[in-house]
């Protein structure tokens, strides 16, 4: 927002910093669009034509306030984790113009750079109606869910997402389970709390049941579902649990890749979950190397 409303910044030092960063741009917002588009394009191009999903911004108000110029535009909240974040920002007058820049960057990657393998994911969408509002704003900014437009997924990270998963499936093209937020909201624990942190456990039976419910609803709705979060890298038992549920799309922390492959390879022999023919060429050599070292 500091680029959108540059003239309203109060701190002259902050304005000088932004001037230096954007000195090659007549329109300061073009700086943000270009940098974001370039970053997204690097990933989308590396895996083209395989699909790549970009999650829209989900900073909290305190995190935005710590960015250059952010303090002038962010409200103070006692608990930003449960506040003005994710989907609720995109249609709000407080951030709508900033979200428009995100949409412009994604549109540039897909249309000007030709990386149509790029899909979009909406985080922290509390209600179905909120999802509809976000889709409307995206369409206003050139990202319409048509045959040639981007597929739009949403995160399943709030109990309401799980309870109403079949309703969310009617307006979105896919799901990704956010195990961190789903755990904290299921157990009623702020994962940033130093006092309560010891009780935060993604391997607890309650969030695992929520994950099971989400997968079941996704299958019933014939909609794609994956998992986003650190839990599969941390808990071998959870890896087994997810593979048994045939939830096979989730990111891995590279430092823990060995641990996950030890679980995946034996299961692959039985269920053919890992098809190296479909792995992008740049990742194939790494996977072969890891599998050889683990064999």
C-alpha positions as CSV (number, residue, x, y, z in Angstrom):
1,X,0.0,0.0,0.0
2,X,3.0,2.3,0.5
3,X,3.5,2.2,-3.3
4,X,-0.2,2.7,-4.1
5,X,-0.5,5.6,-1.6
6,X,3.0,6.9,-1.7
7,X,2.0,10.6,-1.3
8,X,0.3,9.7,2.0
9,X,3.4,8.4,3.7
10,X,4.4,10.4,6.7
11,X,8.0,9.4,7.2
12,X,10.4,11.2,4.8
13,X,13.1,8.5,5.3
14,X,10.7,5.8,4.2
15,X,9.8,7.9,1.2
16,X,13.5,8.2,0.3
17,X,14.0,4.4,0.6
18,X,11.1,3.8,-1.8
19,X,12.3,6.4,-4.2
20,X,15.7,4.7,-4.3
21,X,14.1,1.3,-4.9
22,X,11.7,2.5,-7.6
23,X,13.9,5.1,-9.3
24,X,13.7,3.3,-12.7
25,X,9.9,3.3,-12.6
26,X,7.7,6.2,-13.6
27,X,4.8,4.5,-11.8
28,X,6.0,3.1,-8.5
29,X,3.4,0.3,-8.4
30,X,5.0,-1.1,-11.6
31,X,8.0,-2.0,-9.4
32,X,5.9,-4.3,-7.3
33,X,4.2,-5.9,-10.2
34,X,7.4,-6.5,-12.1
35,X,9.3,-8.0,-9.1
36,X,6.4,-10.2,-8.1
37,X,5.8,-11.4,-11.6
38,X,9.5,-12.2,-12.1
39,X,9.6,-14.2,-8.9
40,X,6.5,-16.2,-9.8
41,X,7.6,-16.7,-13.4
42,X,10.9,-18.3,-12.3
43,X,9.0,-21.1,-10.5
44,X,6.2,-21.5,-13.1
45,X,8.8,-21.7,-16.0
46,X,10.9,-24.3,-14.2
47,X,8.0,-26.7,-14.1
48,X,6.2,-25.7,-17.3
49,X,3.8,-27.2,-18.5
50,X,3.2,-28.9,-15.1
51,X,0.8,-26.9,-13.0
52,X,2.2,-24.5,-10.4
53,X,0.0,-23.1,-7.7
54,X,0.7,-19.7,-6.2
55,X,-0.8,-18.8,-2.9
56,X,-2.0,-15.3,-2.6
57,X,-0.7,-13.1,0.2
58,X,-1.5,-14.0,3.8
59,X,0.6,-11.7,5.9
60,X,-0.8,-10.6,9.2
61,X,-1.2,-6.9,10.1
62,X,1.8,-6.9,12.3
63,X,3.9,-8.4,9.5
64,X,2.7,-5.9,6.9
65,X,3.4,-3.1,9.5
66,X,7.0,-4.2,9.6
67,X,7.5,-3.7,5.8
68,X,8.7,-0.4,4.4
69,X,5.9,2.1,4.8
70,X,3.5,-0.5,6.2
71,X,3.0,1.0,9.6
72,X,1.0,3.9,8.0
73,X,-1.6,1.6,6.6
74,X,-2.1,-1.3,9.0
75,X,-4.5,-1.3,11.9
76,X,-3.2,-2.5,15.3
77,X,-4.7,-5.9,16.4
78,X,-4.3,-7.7,19.7
79,X,-4.2,-11.1,17.9
80,X,-3.3,-10.7,14.2
81,X,-3.3,-14.5,13.7
82,X,-7.1,-14.3,13.9
83,X,-7.6,-10.9,12.5
84,X,-7.3,-9.0,9.2
85,X,-5.6,-11.6,7.0
86,X,-6.0,-13.7,3.9
87,X,-9.1,-13.4,1.9
88,X,-10.7,-10.8,4.1
89,X,-8.1,-8.2,2.9
90,X,-8.7,-8.7,-0.8
91,X,-12.1,-7.1,-1.0
92,X,-11.6,-4.6,1.9
93,X,-11.1,-0.9,1.1
94,X,-8.1,-1.0,3.4
95,X,-6.2,-3.4,1.0
96,X,-8.2,-3.7,-2.2
97,X,-5.8,-1.6,-4.2
98,X,-2.8,-3.6,-3.0
99,X,-4.5,-6.9,-3.9
100,X,-5.1,-5.5,-7.4
101,X,-1.4,-5.4,-7.9
102,X,-1.1,-9.0,-7.0
103,X,-3.7,-9.8,-9.6
104,X,-1.9,-7.7,-12.2
105,X,1.3,-9.6,-11.6
106,X,-0.3,-13.0,-11.9
107,X,-2.1,-11.8,-15.1
108,X,1.2,-10.7,-16.5
109,X,2.8,-14.1,-15.8
110,X,0.0,-16.0,-17.5
111,X,-0.7,-13.7,-20.4
112,X,2.4,-11.8,-21.3
113,X,4.9,-14.5,-20.3
114,X,2.7,-17.3,-21.5
115,X,3.0,-19.4,-18.4
116,X,-0.6,-20.6,-18.4
117,X,0.3,-23.5,-16.1
118,X,0.0,-21.0,-13.2
119,X,-3.0,-21.5,-10.9
120,X,-4.1,-19.4,-7.9
121,X,-4.9,-20.3,-4.3
122,X,-6.9,-18.2,-1.8
123,X,-5.7,-18.5,1.8
124,X,-7.7,-18.1,5.0
125,X,-11.2,-17.9,3.4
126,X,-13.6,-18.0,6.3
127,X,-16.9,-18.4,4.6
128,X,-18.4,-19.4,1.2
129,X,-19.7,-15.9,0.7
130,X,-16.3,-14.4,1.3
131,X,-14.9,-16.8,-1.3
132,X,-17.5,-15.4,-3.8
133,X,-16.4,-11.8,-3.0
134,X,-12.8,-12.7,-3.6
135,X,-13.6,-14.3,-7.0
136,X,-15.6,-11.2,-7.9
137,X,-12.6,-8.9,-7.1
138,X,-10.2,-11.2,-9.0
139,X,-12.5,-11.1,-12.0
140,X,-12.6,-7.3,-11.8
141,X,-8.8,-7.4,-12.0
142,X,-8.6,-9.6,-15.0
143,X,-8.4,-13.1,-13.4
144,X,-11.7,-14.7,-14.4
145,X,-12.3,-18.5,-13.9
146,X,-13.1,-19.3,-17.6
147,X,-11.8,-22.1,-19.9
148,X,-8.7,-20.0,-20.6
149,X,-8.5,-18.3,-17.2
150,X,-6.7,-19.6,-14.1
151,X,-8.1,-22.3,-11.9
152,X,-8.6,-21.0,-8.4
153,X,-8.0,-23.2,-5.3
154,X,-8.6,-22.4,-1.7
155,X,-6.9,-23.4,1.5
156,X,-8.6,-25.7,3.9
157,X,-7.3,-24.3,7.2
158,X,-10.3,-23.2,9.2
159,X,-12.9,-25.6,10.7
160,X,-15.6,-23.9,8.6
161,X,-13.7,-25.0,5.5
162,X,-13.9,-28.6,6.6
163,X,-17.5,-28.4,7.7
164,X,-18.7,-26.8,4.5
165,X,-16.1,-28.3,2.2
166,X,-18.7,-29.5,-0.3
167,X,-20.1,-25.9,-0.5
168,X,-16.6,-24.5,-1.0
169,X,-16.1,-27.1,-3.7
170,X,-18.9,-25.5,-5.7
171,X,-17.0,-22.2,-6.1
172,X,-13.3,-23.3,-6.1
173,X,-11.4,-25.7,-8.4
174,X,-9.3,-27.4,-5.7
175,X,-8.2,-27.5,-2.1
176,X,-5.0,-27.5,-0.1
177,X,-5.1,-28.4,3.6
178,X,-3.1,-25.9,5.7
179,X,-2.1,-28.1,8.6
180,X,-0.7,-25.3,10.8
181,X,-3.7,-23.1,10.9
182,X,-6.1,-26.0,10.9
183,X,-4.4,-27.4,14.0
184,X,-4.3,-24.2,15.9
185,X,-8.0,-23.4,15.2
186,X,-9.1,-27.0,15.9
187,X,-7.2,-27.1,19.2
188,X,-7.9,-23.5,20.1
189,X,-4.2,-22.7,20.4
190,X,-2.3,-19.6,19.0
191,X,0.8,-21.3,17.6
192,X,2.7,-18.1,18.3
193,X,2.0,-18.3,22.0
194,X,5.1,-19.1,24.1
195,X,2.9,-20.3,26.9
196,X,0.6,-22.6,24.9
197,X,3.1,-23.7,22.2
198,X,3.8,-27.0,23.9
199,X,0.2,-28.1,23.3
200,X,0.3,-27.3,19.6
201,X,0.6,-30.7,17.9
202,X,-0.3,-31.3,14.2
203,X,-0.1,-35.1,14.9
204,X,-3.0,-34.8,17.4
205,X,-6.0,-37.0,16.7
206,X,-8.4,-34.0,16.4
207,X,-6.7,-32.2,13.5
208,X,-6.1,-35.6,11.8
209,X,-9.8,-36.2,11.9
210,X,-10.4,-32.8,10.4
211,X,-8.0,-33.7,7.6
212,X,-9.8,-37.0,7.0
213,X,-13.1,-35.2,6.8
214,X,-11.7,-32.7,4.3
215,X,-10.3,-35.5,2.1
216,X,-13.6,-37.4,2.2
217,X,-15.5,-34.3,1.1
218,X,-13.1,-33.5,-1.6
219,X,-13.4,-37.0,-3.0
220,X,-17.1,-36.8,-2.8
221,X,-17.1,-33.5,-4.7
222,X,-14.5,-34.9,-7.2
223,X,-12.2,-32.0,-6.5
224,X,-8.4,-32.0,-6.2
225,X,-6.9,-31.8,-2.7
226,X,-3.3,-31.6,-1.4
227,X,-1.7,-30.5,1.8
228,X,0.5,-27.5,2.6
229,X,2.4,-27.5,5.9
230,X,5.4,-28.7,7.7
231,X,3.7,-31.6,9.5
232,X,4.3,-34.3,6.9
233,X,8.0,-33.5,7.1
234,X,8.1,-33.7,10.9
235,X,5.9,-36.7,11.7
236,X,6.6,-40.1,9.9
237,X,3.3,-41.4,11.3
238,X,1.4,-38.5,9.7
239,X,3.1,-39.3,6.4
240,X,1.8,-42.9,6.6
241,X,-1.6,-41.5,7.5
242,X,-1.7,-39.2,4.5
243,X,-0.5,-41.8,2.0
244,X,-3.2,-44.2,3.2
245,X,-5.7,-41.5,2.5
246,X,-4.2,-41.1,-1.0
247,X,-3.3,-37.5,-0.3
248,X,-0.1,-37.5,-2.3
249,X,0.4,-33.8,-3.1
250,X,2.3,-31.9,-0.4
251,X,5.5,-29.8,-0.3
252,X,8.6,-31.1,1.4
253,X,11.2,-29.3,3.3
254,X,14.4,-30.4,1.5
255,X,16.3,-31.0,4.7
256,X,13.7,-33.7,5.5
257,X,13.3,-35.1,2.1
258,X,15.3,-38.3,3.0
259,X,13.0,-39.0,5.9
260,X,9.8,-38.7,3.7
261,X,11.2,-40.8,0.9
262,X,11.9,-43.6,3.3
263,X,8.2,-43.7,3.9
264,X,7.2,-43.0,0.2
265,X,9.4,-45.5,-1.6
266,X,8.0,-48.7,0.0
267,X,4.5,-47.5,-0.5
268,X,5.3,-46.5,-4.0
269,X,6.2,-50.1,-4.8
270,X,2.7,-51.1,-3.8
271,X,0.6,-48.2,-5.0
272,X,2.7,-46.5,-7.7
273,X,2.3,-43.2,-6.0
274,X,5.6,-41.8,-7.4
275,X,5.7,-41.9,-11.2
276,X,9.2,-40.6,-12.2
277,X,8.0,-40.4,-15.8
278,X,5.8,-37.5,-14.7
279,X,8.5,-35.7,-12.6
280,X,9.9,-32.5,-14.2
281,X,13.4,-33.1,-15.7
282,X,15.1,-30.7,-13.3
283,X,13.8,-32.7,-10.3
284,X,14.2,-36.2,-11.7
285,X,18.0,-36.4,-11.2
286,X,17.6,-35.3,-7.6
287,X,14.9,-38.0,-6.9
288,X,16.9,-40.7,-8.6
289,X,20.0,-39.8,-6.5
290,X,18.0,-39.8,-3.3
291,X,16.3,-43.1,-4.1
292,X,19.6,-44.7,-5.0
293,X,21.2,-43.6,-1.7
294,X,18.2,-44.9,0.3
295,X,18.1,-48.2,-1.5
